[in-house]
C-alpha cells in the first residue's frame, strides 16, 4: 500500500487527508496478490489498497459491516473508493450498502464469476451446476479454507457427504504456474473429482480496475 509523499499516514500506510485524485480499493484479502500484480503490471500508482481479512470468505455476514466501517474510516482521504468484492454471499446487502455510501463495487455474484468473466460465467452456469471452483488463492490456501473449516482433516468420511454431488473441480488459473496446477490437481484428487484447468487470467477484475 502506497501513501502520498509529505502526507501523514495511518497505521496501515493510507493517507489521512490529501486526496489528489487517488483511489482507494477496499478489497477481499483473497484478491490482494492479484490486485498488487495488476497495479505493478499497469503502473497504476494512483490506486491504494486496503484489504479485509480473507477469512470473511467463510463468514460473508461480516463483509458488509466491515466495508461500511472501512469506507467511513478512509472516505475523507480519497476522491474515489472502489469496493473489490462481488456479492460474495451477502444476499444483496453489500450492494445496497455501497449504493447508500455512494461507492461502486465490482459486478458479479462472486470472484469465480468475475475471474471467468461475468457474461461467460452466466452463460455456462446452468451446465456447470456440479462444478466446484478454485482460484489461485484457494489452491494455495486449500487446507486453511477448505479442508480444516469443513473438518475433513479430522473426519475424512465427510468428504463424500459434502462433495458427492459435484463431478469436477475447475481450477480458474490467474497465473500460468505449473506448481499451482499440480497442487490444484492434487486438490481434485483429494475431493474425488475430475480435474479441469482454465487459464482465466484476471478476467473482469482487470477490466474494472482499468476503468479507475
N, C-alpha and C positions, 0 to 999 in steps of 0.2 A: 504494500500500500504506500502510495507516494503522496506526500503533502506538498504544500507550496513553500518555496523558499521565503525566509523572513516572515513566517507566519507561525504563531503559536500553535502547537499541536496538542491533540488529546492523547490519552494513553494508548490509543490504537494507531496513532500516526495520522489521524484525519484532521484537516484544518478546522479551526473553530469559527472564524469569522469571514475570511476573504473568499469571494465566490469566483470571479474572473472566468466565467464560462465553464467551470469544472462540473463534472457529472459524477455522482456517487452511485455505484452499483451495490444494492443490498441483495446479497446472493446466498443461496444454499451452499454450505461448506463443501458439499459433494461436487460442486462446479468450480471450485477455486482454481484448480490446476488448469482446467480448460480456459477459464477466463484470463488467467495470467498469461498463458501461451498465446491467446489471441491478441492481448494487449501488446506483447512483445513483438509478435509477428507483423502487426499492423502499425506499430508506433503510436498507439492510442494513449498518449501520455496524459491526456485530459481526463481520463477515466480513473477514478479512485475506487477501491474495492473494500467493502467490509462484509464479512461472512457470518451468518448464523450457524449454529452447530449442525454438522451433517447428520447427527443422530436424530434431528427432527424429521428426517426421512421416515423414522419409525413411529414418530408421535406427531402426526400432522395437525392435531388440535393445538399444538404450541406455536405453529407458524404465524398465524395471523396476528396474534398479540405481540409476538416478537418483532414482526415487521413494523407494526404500529409504533412500538417503543423506539425502534431504530430510526424511523423517519422523523419522529418527534425530536430525538436527540440531535440529529445532524441536519435537519431541514433548513435551518437558517444559514448554514455554511455553503450551500450549493444552489446553483441555478436550476439544476435538474437532478431528480432522484429516479432511478430506474430499478424496479424490483425484478431480480433474476430468479424468480420462482414461477412455475406454471401453477395450475390449481393445486396439484400435489396433495390431493385428498382432503382439501379444506371444504369441499362441498359448496364452492362459490363464495365462501366468506372472505377469502383473501381478495378476490376481485372486487367485491363490494367495499372492502376497507380501502383498497387502492383508489377507487373512484371517490370515496369520501375524502381521502387525503390529498387528492389531486396529483397522484403519481401514476405512471404507467408501469405495466408488468409484461413479461414475455407471454405470448399467446400459447395455448395448448393445455391439455389435461395433465401432462406430466413430462418429465425430461425424456422419456423413451420416445414420446411423440415428437418433440421439437428437435431431438438429435436426428431422428429419421427424416424429419420434415413433416410438419403437421398435415399438409394435404396428402402426402403419400401415406402416412400412417393411418389417416382416417379411411382412405380407400381400401387398405388391406386389413383393417381391424377385424372385419367380420370373418375373414378366412384364417385369422391367427388368434382365435379365442383360446387355443390350447398352447400358446407360446408364452414362455417365461423369459423376460428380458434382463440382460445385464449390460451395464456401461463399463467403461474403463475403470471408473471409481469403484463400482460394485464388484468387479473382478478382483481388484486389489484388496478390497475390504470384505471379501466373501465370508470369511469366518466371523468377523465382527458384526456384519449387517444381516447375514442370512443364517449361518449355522448356529451361532450362540443365541440370538434372540428367539429362534424357533425351537431351541432345546435339542437340536439334532446331535450336538456333541455328547449330550447325556442320554438321549433317548433316540438312537438312530432308527428305531422301529417306526417313529413318527413320519419318516420321510415319505412313505407311500400314502399316508393319510393326507399330508399337505400337498404333495405333488402328483398324486395318482391320476389326476385329470389333465395334467399337462402332457404334451407329446414331444416338445422340443425346447431347447434353450437357444435363444437368439442373442448372440453377442454383438451388440452395436459398438463397433470399434471406433473410437475417436482418433486413435493413432495406429499406425501400422507397426505394431510391436509384436514380434514373434513370441517373446516370453509371455506377454499378456494373453496372446491367442492360445498358447499351450495351457496356461492356467485356466482360461475360460473353458477349454475342452475338458480339463480335469473337473471343473465345477459341474459340467453337464454329466460327466460320468458319475460323479458323486450323487447327483439327483436322479440318476437313471433315465436321462432324457437324451434324445437325439441332439446333435450339435449343428448350429448354423452360425456362420460369421458374416457380418455385413460391415464393410468399411463405410460408415456414415459420415465420418468427419464430424464437424461441429454443427452441421445442419442449420436450423433456424436460429440457433444461438448466435452464430457468426453474423447472420443477416440482421438480427435485432440489434446487436451491438454496433454494427457498422452504421446504422441509421442515427446513432447518437453522436 
